[in-house]
Amino acid sequence: MKYTITGATGHLGRKVVEQMSRLVDVREIRLAVHTPSKAQNFLDQGYEVVKSDYYDVDSMTKAFADTDVLIYIPSITYDVANRVLEFENALKAMQKAGVKNLVDVSFIADQPNNPFQMAGYYAYLPARLAGTKLNYAVVKNSLYADPLVPYLPELIERKNIIYPVGDQAMSFITRNDSAEAIANIAFKPYLRDHRQVYLLTQKQNYNMVELSRIMTEATSQEIGYAPVSLQKFADIYRAEGDGDELASMYHAAAMGLMNAVTDDFQHITGHEPMPMDQFLQQNYQR
Ligand SMILES: NC(=O)c1ccc[n+]([C@@H]2O[C@H](COP(=O)([O-])OP(=O)(O)OC[C@H]3O[C@@H](n4cnc5c(N)ncnc54)[C@H](OP(=O)(O)O)[C@@H]3O)[C@@H](O)[C@H]2O)c1
């Protein structure tokens, strides 16, 4: 079998490679990467690395040759039209290369009334795939827990979480757990043989009162909850390049559109996902 992983040098991609390697021999894994120099460590470990650009169908067609299962991890572009174009190009390449099985990584924010700027892409995916001849599973991630760890020093300084989500809860999953589920779905045909759609979450969601309590315990620093307005939130993080995009996502959360919880992770892997308190306690360095 040949499993080809796109976006393999990214935050999630690296973990998917790691998890896939627990299930199959390294020779069965091909990494289709945008920037081969970022994959030197994988080359050193004996992985096959091929260049592949979502804007170059020919490069993807070559990269996808002989692939039994493709794991498509999208880029992080915040432009819906480009994200769709990247996926359309990948679909063309899959067809040309004769790829029949796809594990497609998606996101919780896919409802038709979701104001997150990228929701249009996530809403389009399952309907677009339904019109193809592919066997596929769509794997929706909830919010990654991981970025909360480097965010903690700022929250300690602010003494508060400031997410503009009111009393609403949000669902999370660690990237490691997401990758484990994705690798299992790719490896086990019965998990992707009837166009399954999964949502990966921890066992419970957290409102900001609960999250601030967990953060206080993990850091031994008092962190409360003082939500700012959506506009203020966008203004604070605009300099980092994605303030408006993030604000649109928390707008969705404030509408109760980011709080769904499932037991999909446990059904896929046979064990419970890592809860937030354990994750923050294990990863926060005092
Ligand atoms: N659930 C959440 O909370 C959450 C949070 C953040 C992001 N996400 C989504 O999860 C996905 C993966 O996130 P991540 O954190 O792993 O992102 P990441 O670290 O930026 O990884 C993205 C990967 O896509 C590759 N890529 C970018 N442009 C490409 C192109 N034109 N052709 C081929 N490959 C290209 C990148 O390679 P180069 O670096 O070489 O360009 C990189 O390997 C993204 O779609 C992102 O939107 C979800």
The ligand as a Tripos MOL2 file, in Angstrom:
@<TRIPOS>MOLECULE
LIG
   48    52     1     0     0
SMALL
NO_CHARGES

@<TRIPOS>ATOM
      1 N1         -8.3720   23.1640   14.1410 N.am      1 LIG1
      2 C1         -7.7380   24.2960   14.3390 C.2       1 LIG1
      3 O1         -7.8020   24.9230   15.4140 O.2       1 LIG1
      4 C2         -6.8540   24.8410   13.2800 C.ar      1 LIG1
      5 C3         -5.9560   25.8390   13.6120 C.ar      1 LIG1
      6 C4         -5.0920   26.2870   12.6330 C.ar      1 LIG1
      7 C5         -5.1750   25.7470   11.3650 C.ar      1 LIG1
      8 N2         -6.0650   24.7700   11.0820 N.ar      1 LIG1
      9 C6         -6.1370   24.1680    9.7350 C.3       1 LIG1
     10 O2         -5.4940   22.8810    9.7530 O.3       1 LIG1
     11 C7         -4.7330   22.6950    8.5670 C.3       1 LIG1
     12 C8         -3.3180   22.3540    8.9270 C.3       1 LIG1
     13 O3         -2.8520   23.3090    9.8300 O.3       1 LIG1
     14 P1         -1.3310   23.3760   10.2760 P.3       1 LIG1
     15 O4         -1.2940   24.0750   11.5730 O.co2     1 LIG1
     16 O5         -0.6850   22.0400   10.1420 O.co2     1 LIG1
     17 O6         -0.7860   24.3650    9.1340 O.3       1 LIG1
     18 P2          0.7040   24.5780    8.6600 P.3       1 LIG1
     19 O7          1.6610   24.2370    9.7320 O.co2     1 LIG1
     20 O8          0.7540   25.9420    8.0390 O.co2     1 LIG1
     21 O9          0.8480   23.4760    7.5030 O.3       1 LIG1
     22 C9          0.3010   23.6540    6.2390 C.3       1 LIG1
     23 C10         1.0610   22.7850    5.2610 C.3       1 LIG1
     24 O10         0.5460   23.0810    3.9470 O.3       1 LIG1
     25 C11         1.6550   23.2850    3.0880 C.3       1 LIG1
     26 N3          1.3220   24.1780    1.9690 N.ar      1 LIG1
     27 C12         1.1200   25.5180    2.0150 C.ar      1 LIG1
     28 N4          0.8940   25.9890    0.7760 N.ar      1 LIG1
     29 C13         0.9700   24.9120   -0.0580 C.ar      1 LIG1
     30 C14         0.8640   24.7660   -1.4650 C.ar      1 LIG1
     31 N5          0.6240   25.8010   -2.2900 N.pl3     1 LIG1
     32 N6          1.0110   23.5250   -1.9980 N.ar      1 LIG1
     33 C15         1.2530   22.4570   -1.2020 C.ar      1 LIG1
     34 N7          1.3600   22.5410    0.1420 N.ar      1 LIG1
     35 C16         1.2410   23.7670    0.7040 C.ar      1 LIG1
     36 C17         2.7300   23.9070    3.9580 C.3       1 LIG1
     37 O11         3.9890   23.7570    3.3680 O.3       1 LIG1
     38 P3          5.0180   25.0410    3.3290 P.3       1 LIG1
     39 O12         5.2130   25.4260    4.7590 O.co2     1 LIG1
     40 O13         6.2350   24.4930    2.6810 O.co2     1 LIG1
     41 O14         4.3200   26.1260    2.5190 O.co2     1 LIG1
     42 C18         2.5620   23.0700    5.2380 C.3       1 LIG1
     43 O15         3.2590   21.8690    5.1370 O.3       1 LIG1
     44 C19        -4.8850   23.9930    7.7720 C.3       1 LIG1
     45 O16        -5.8260   23.8250    6.7650 O.3       1 LIG1
     46 C20        -5.3860   24.9950    8.7560 C.3       1 LIG1
     47 O17        -6.2540   25.9580    8.1710 O.3       1 LIG1
     48 C21        -6.9000   24.3060   12.0160 C.ar      1 LIG1
@<TRIPOS>BOND
     1     1     2 1
     2     2     3 2
     3     2     4 1
     4     4     5 ar
     5     4    48 ar
     6     5     6 ar
     7     6     7 ar
     8     7     8 ar
     9     8     9 1
    10     8    48 ar
    11     9    10 1
    12     9    46 1
    13    10    11 1
    14    11    12 1
    15    11    44 1
    16    12    13 1
    17    13    14 1
    18    14    15 2
    19    14    16 1
    20    14    17 1
    21    17    18 1
    22    18    19 2
    23    18    20 1
    24    18    21 1
    25    21    22 1
    26    22    23 1
    27    23    24 1
    28    23    42 1
    29    24    25 1
    30    25    26 1
    31    25    36 1
    32    26    27 ar
    33    26    35 ar
    34    27    28 ar
    35    28    29 ar
    36    29    30 ar
    37    29    35 ar
    38    30    31 1
    39    30    32 ar
    40    32    33 ar
    41    33    34 ar
    42    34    35 ar
    43    36    37 1
    44    36    42 1
    45    37    38 1
    46    38    39 2
    47    38    40 1
    48    38    41 1
    49    42    43 1
    50    44    45 1
    51    44    46 1
    52    46    47 1
@<TRIPOS>SUBSTRUCTURE
     1 LIG1         1 GROUP 0 **** ****
